[in-house]
Amino acid sequence: MKVEVIICSGTLCYLMGGAELQLLSEHLPPALKDKVIVKGSPCVGFCDKPESGKPPFALINGRKIQQASVDKLISEIKQELGI
């Protein structure tokens, strides 16, 4: 099973911490590296909807993650994989 992570690189997400997320692949533990596909997106479309939460946003297998950080995404990836 592979986990797809889409990182928003829109201006607001980028400025609110998304810049760090662009390096997620480099921070993945060795046990996860072959189980995760990291992609970028110009915008995932949540920043103009206050009810969506706070940026930066990412998607893990299509599930929205708000206030994403590298540590939060790694935790969510592990949860997705059941480890």
N, C-alpha and C positions, 0 to 999 in steps of 0.2 A: 504494500500500500504506500502510495506517495501522497504527501501533503503539499498542496499548492498554496503558496503565500504570495499575495499581490500587495505590493507596497505602493501607497499613494505618494506621488512626487509632485502633486499640485503645490502651488505657491504657499498656501496657508499651512498645509500639512508639513511641507519642507521646513518652513520657518518655526513651526511649533514642535520640532523634534524629529521630523521625518528624515532629515539629512542623515542622522545616525542609523536609521532603519535601512538605508540603502546598502549598508555594510553587513546586513544580517548574515549573509552566507559565510562571511569571515568569522563570525562569532558562534556559529553552530558547533555544538560538541561533535566530535568525530562520529559518534554513534548515530547522529541524525543527518549527517551530510548527504548520504545517498538516499535518504527518505524524503527530502524536501526539495521542491522546485520553487525558486524565488524569482518573481517577475516584478517589473515596475509598471506603473500605470500613470498617465498624465493626470488623472483625477478619478477617484472612485465614486464621486457624486454625493458625498454626505455633508460637505462643509457649508453648504447654503441652507441646510435644514437643521435648525437648532435642536429639534427633538432627536436628532441622530447621535448627539453626544459631542464630545470634544475631540479635535484633531490632536495628534496625527492619527489617520485611519489606515487600517490594513484589512485585508480579507484573508481568512484561512479556510480553504475549501468552501469559499463563498460566504462564510460567516463573518460579519463585521466585528472588528476589534477597534474600539475607540481608545484614545490616550495610549496608543501603542508605544512600547519601548522594546528594545532588544530582549531584555529579560522576560517581559510579559509575553512576547511572541514565542520565545523558546518554551515557556511554560504552557502556552496554548497549543503549541505543536505537540509537545509530549502528551497533553491531554487528548488531543485528536488521535494520536497513535496508540493511546492506552498504555503508556509507559511512565 
